[in-house]
Amino acid sequence: MNLQNKVVIITGASGGIGEAVAKELDAAGMSLVLTARSQDKLERLASKLQNAEVVPGEITNPELPQKLIDFAIQTFGQLDVVFNNAGVMTVGPIESVDIEAICQMVRVNVESAYRIAYTALRHFKQSGSGFLINTSSIAGLKTAPELGAYCGTKFAIEAFTDSLRVELAGTDIRVSSIAPGTVDTGLYEKWDEEQKNFVYSGGVLQSADIARCVRFILEQPGNVLIPRLMVVPAAEPV
């Protein structure tokens, strides 16, 4: 895909991987619709980009997916790519993990991702083409102690993504996932030292590393699809 003048929606765009992808795709010449909870962070990011608009919102709001698509069409006249990236991470041992926080994570990481994906793909089917990339994780392919619920959300995204890919095979609608290992996004700030030592034991990637990979997925020629791209630090031991 030639990304020049294409239009992308990015969820979870106010920081971390979402922010880095926004910068990378802006550099590629795309027009951007950015969404996250913080209007201030979104507006600061948009002010640094060439052609970006913001739609603040809570990702669990069932009305947000259609609102984003309608905004993209009204503002830029088209929609070509959705980077389905918003997510949170709650971990802990069975005895003390916050079950309510776990259930909220499921709403964000799974339910909201499904809503964005299905709404976007219905639009792409009407328009005849489009590209959906879901943010997964190495935790969608491997498991670890105390990460059970989080791994479950990312395993769900992997299965969901591949099923959509199969359903849409032979069309001009593409579906892929990006599966990062450890990335320095602030996601692990509240972890205890033992947990941090585990996750950082193989080094750490930067959000910009993942952003380059997202662009790589999008820029493949029409006869090529990368269904999943796992990206980890070179010394990642898991």
VEXTOR-507294 format. One record per residue (C-alpha): residue in three letters; x, y, z. Coordinates in steps of 0.25 Angstrom, whole numbers, plus 2048, in hexadecimal, padded with zeros to 3 digits. Layout:
residues N
ALAXYZ ...
//
This chain:
residues 238
MET800800800 ASN80580E7FD LEU80181580A GLN802823804 ASN7F482A806 LYS7EE81E80C VAL7E6820819 VAL7E8818826 ILE7E1817833 ILE7EA81483F THR7E481084D GLY7EC812859 ALA7F381D852 SER7F782685E GLY80481E862 GLY80D812860 ILE80B80A853 GLY7FF81284F GLU80681F84F ALA813819848 VAL80A81383D ALA80382183B LYS811827839 GLU81581C830 LEU80981C827 ASP80982C827 ALA81782B821 ALA812822817 GLY80882C812 MET7FB827818 SER7F082F81E LEU7EC82B82D VAL7E082A836 LEU7E6828844 THR7DE823850 ALA7E082185F ARG7DB82686C SER7E483286D GLN7E083D864 ASP7EC845869 LYS7F683A865 LEU7EF838858 GLU7EF847855 ARG7FE848858 LEU80183C84F ALA7F9842844 SER80084F844 LYS80D848841 LEU807841835 GLN804846827 ASN7F5841825 ALA7EF83C832 GLU7E283E839 VAL7DD839846 VAL7D183284C PRO7D283085B GLY7CA825861 GLU7C981986A ILE7CD80D861 THR7C2805869 ASN7B780E864 PRO7AF80685A GLU7AC812851 LEU7BB81684F PRO7BE80C844 GLN7B481283A LYS7B682083F LEU7C581E83B ILE7C281982D ASP7B782482B PHE7C182E82F ALA7CC829826 ILE7C382981A GLN7BD83781D THR7CB83C81F PHE7D4835815 GLY7CA82F80C GLN7CE82180D LEU7D4816817 ASP7DF80D813 VAL7E5807820 VAL7E180582E PHE7EC802838 ASN7E47FC844 ASN7EE7FE84F ALA7E780285C GLY7EB7F9867 VAL7EE7F8876 MET7F57EE87F THR7F17E888C VAL7F97DD892 GLY7FB7D68A0 PRO7FA7C98A8 ILE7ED7C28A9 GLU7EC7C68B8 SER7ED7D58B6 VAL7EA7D98A8 ASP7DF7E38A7 ILE7D47DC8A0 GLU7CC7E889D ALA7D97EE896 ILE7DA7E188E CYS7CC7E2889 GLN7CE7F0885 MET7DB7EC87D VAL7D27E1876 ARG7C97EC872 VAL7D47F586D ASN7DD7EB866 VAL7D27E1861 GLU7C47E7860 SER7C97F585B ALA7D27EF851 TYR7C77E684C ARG7BE7F284B ILE7C97FB843 ALA7CC7EF83A TYR7BE7EB836 THR7BA7F9834 ALA7C67FC82B LEU7C57F0823 ARG7B67F2820 HIS7BB80081A PHE7C67F9813 LYS7BD7EF80D GLN7B47FA808 SER7BF802802 GLY7C67F67FC SER7D47F7803 GLY7DB7FA810 PHE7E57F581A LEU7E37F2829 ILE7EF7F0832 ASN7EC7EB840 THR7F67ED84B SER7F97DF851 SER8057DB85A ILE80F7D085C ALA8057CD867 GLY7FC7C985C LEU8057BD858 LYS80B7B9866 THR8077B9874 ALA80E7BD881 PRO80A7BC890 GLU8017C8895 LEU7FE7CC887 GLY7F37C2884 ALA7E77CC882 TYR7F07D687A CYS7F57CA871 GLY7E77C6870 THR7E37D386A LYS7EF7D3860 PHE7EC7C485C ALA7DE7C9859 ILE7E37D4850 GLU7EC7CA848 ALA7E17C0846 PHE7D77CB842 THR7E17D1838 ASP7E57C5831 SER7D67C1830 LEU7D37CE82A ARG7DF7CD820 VAL7DA7BF81C GLU7CB7C481A LEU7D07D0811 ALA7DB7C8809 GLY7D97CB7FA THR7D47D97FD ASP7DB7E77FD ILE7D97E780C ARG7E57E3814 VAL7E67E0823 SER7F37DE82B SER7F97DF839 ILE8057E583F ALA80A7DD84B PRO8157E4853 GLY81E7DF85E THR8237E8869 VAL8217F7865 ASP82480386D THR81780986E GLY81580B87D LEU80C7FF87D TYR8147F8888 GLU816804891 LYS80D7FE89C TRP8137F089C ASP81B7EC8A8 GLU82A7EA8A6 GLU8297DB8A4 GLN81F7DD899 LYS8277E8892 ASN8347DF893 PHE82D7D488C VAL8277DD881 TYR8347E587E SER83D7D987F GLY83F7D9870 GLY8407E886D VAL8357F2868 LEU8307F785B GLN82C806859 SER81E809854 ALA82580E847 ASP82A800844 ILE81B7FB844 ALA81780783B ARG821803830 CYS81B7F5830 VAL80D7FA82F ARG811803823 PHE8187F781D ILE80C7EE81E LEU8047F9817 GLU80E7FC80C GLN80E7ED807 PRO80A7EC7F8 GLY7FC7E77F5 ASN7FF7D87F4 VAL8067D8801 LEU7FF7D780F ILE8077D681C PRO7FC7D0825 ARG8047D2832 LEU8117D9835 MET8187D5842 VAL8227DF846 VAL82B7DD853 PRO8387E2859 ALA8447D9853 ALA8477D3860 GLU8387D0864 PRO8397C386C VAL82A7BF86A 
//
